[in-house]
């Protein structure tokens, strides 16, 4: 993989993966990622997408010092599918989040994978970059 910045120019940005799942909804996603700043925002998104039961399993978040980043994957023709954050790099004016997409099942149904990560609160722009897209069934 080529990169325009050397490793001396950036730092790893700490994150914790909290949820890796999918929804059967094929509704249009306005943004590839959503920064969630409060419990109210989290509940509104969960209700909108019908993922309340999945969100209920998340640990308590201190929204004074932390934020959640919800990252949507592309609609897949097989389910289940997933999107996973494999790294995050902090630059001077933005944070690059590298994702990997996988189809992990062979059931014929549309699904939209998503993941939620926890980070420290920041005002920097988040840029999502898809590193690898794997089609077909992945053995675990």
N, C-alpha and C positions, 0 to 999 in steps of 0.2 A: 504494500500500500504506500503510495507516495503522499507526502505531506508538505505543505508549503512552509511550515514553521518547524524549526528544530526542537528537539526535546528540551533544550535549555530555555526556550522561549515560553514554556507553559508548565503548569503544575496539575497534578491529578486533583480532581474535585471530588470530595467525599460525598457518597450517597449510600442509602440503604434501600435495597429492593424490598417492598412490602407486599406487592400483589402482582401476579402474572396470570391473566385470565382472558376471557373473551365474552362477547355478547353476540346474540343472534340478530341484533338490530343492524339493518343496512342503511339506516338514515345517514344523511350527509353530515360529515364532521366539518365544522367551520375552521378549526385550528388543529394542526397535527399534535400540538401539546397544549395543555391547560395548566397554568400555575394556580394552585389552590392555596389561598391565604387564610381560610377560616373553616371552622366546622360547618357553618351555615352553607358556604359554597360547596363543600364536599357533599353535604346531604342533598343540595339542589341538583348537582350533577348526577348523583346516584339515582335520584328519582327520575330525572329526565331520561336516563339510559336503562332504567330497570335493573340496576345492579346493587340495590340496597342490601341484599343478603350478603354479597361479596364484600361490600364496604364495611359492614358490621363487624367483620373479622379483623379489621385493622387495629393496631395498637393505638393508644391515646397519643395524640400529637400535641406538642406545645407550640401553638401557632405564633407565640411571641418571638420565638427564636428559630422555628423550623417552618418549612413549607413542603407541600406535596407537589409533585409534577406527574400529571397524568399524560401518558403518551399513547396515541392511537396508532395502530397498524392499518395496513390496507385490508380491504375485504378479501377474504380467501374463499375458494370454492370447496375446500375440504375443512372438516372440523375434527378435533379442536386444532386451533392454530395459536401461535403465541408470538409476542414481541418481547424482547429482553434487552435491558440496558447492560452493555458489556464494559463500558468505560465512560468517564466524563473528564474533560480537560478544561481547566480554567485559563482563559487568556485575559489580557488587560481589560477588554470591554465586552466580553461575552463568554459563555460557557458552551462548549461543544459536547453534546451527548451522543455517543455512538450506540446504535441499536443493532440487534440481529433479529431477523424474522425467521420463523420455522413453521412448517406444517407438521404437526405431531400425530395426526390421525388420518384416517381414510374415509370417514363418513361423508357422504355427499350432502353438504348443507353449507350455506353461506354463514360465515362468522367474521367478526371484526375483533382481532386481538387488541388488548390494551395492557399496559403495566402502570403501576404507581410506584414512584420512588420518593423517599424522604431526603431532603437536603437542608442545609442551614439556610436561613433566610438570606436572599440576595436580590438586588435590583438589576443585576446583569441580565441581558438578553440570553435566552436559551436557544441554541441552534441544534436541531436534530439531524443526524447524519446516519443513514442506513449503511452499515458496513457489509453485511452479508444477507442475502435472501436465499433461503434454502427451500426448494420445493421437493415434495415427496415425503415419505414417512421417515422420521428420525428415530432410530433406536435409542432407548435410554440406557 
